[in-house]
Amino acid sequence: MRLRTRRKTLVIAAAIGAVLALLLALILALFAVGNLAGDSDVLVDDSDPTPDDPPLVQHLKKFQALADEYGDRSARGPGYEAAAEYVEEQLAAAGYDTERQYFTFERRGEEYETFNVIAETDGGSEDSVVMLGAHLDGVRGSAAMNDNASGVSALLEAAKAVQAQGEPTNTVRFVWWGAEEYRNSPGSRHYVEDLAENDPDELDAIAAYLNFDMIASPNYVIAVYDARSGEDEARLEVPDGSVEVMDMFTDYFDSQDQPWVGTGWDFDSDQVAFAHEGVAVGGLYSGSDERKTPREAALFGGTPGKNRDPNYHTDDDDIENINMEALTIMSDAITHAATTLARDATALE
Ligand SMILES: [Zn+2]
């Protein structure tokens, strides 16, 4: 009897143990799913675009579909031309004339030709030009959605909003850059060097350049190019007026009760060529392969210790790598900046 009872007790204990283990596993699994959902608000899938999709989602779905068809949006492949045609169609529908600026760049001894897509407002002072840009090309073999279909799509919406506002006080010029993913961002460098050499007055007329490269990272931060950092820290001298660009974004975020952080702005992207010529620069950024800090997780949610974009420059940077919450916050800020500066650029003085 004693032995039997003991065995029975053991069996019951084992059963209770198994149930507890199952429950624990279930709780852990739920926690893991919750965590995943928490650091990536995936609101888009790769289904076909519908008229009910918000415009940003329609753009993203189009760029994903083009990547599915052509493989990527590399400056060296046919996907770039197809993506540029889509951007040009969107701009034409909004009432813009667009222009292609062709240039060549080198890669391992080979020369390639590609182009920037440029559109600007009619009317508005030619002596006061505000420029906003995002690179249209992507790394090879990737749909390149966060880097940088995100910036491309937000810039399209900003251009539409500026046009809808009517005749501007200042000229607003939008550029979708080619070949940013190659050393020294040859698209923007060509644009700036060409003006410096052939039309310095037009270069002087540029009040500021605002850059948008990666603004929908899955484990995002809302970061503003930090022009306050001392010249000792930055590899580049901070051009006059850059702090004013930064203030415009941070004042806007403050007015929306939106937390933000500063970020180094001297990385290789399309603002560098402008900064070299002393043009005020600014921009927004949601993160790439830097790890999210606990402080950033407290401010923006997501997962501390994990990369802000775990799929940076990989073929997993597809439409499911887009955080729509981040993209919406950033897109609204870009539209705010563009429409405000179209009316009044005194904030930059
Ligand atoms: Zn990029």
Boltz pocket constraint, residues with backbone or C-beta under 6 A from the ligand:
constraints:
  - pocket:
      binder: B
      contacts: [[A, 135], [A, 147], [A, 148], [A, 180], [A, 213], [A, 214]]
      max_distance: 6.0
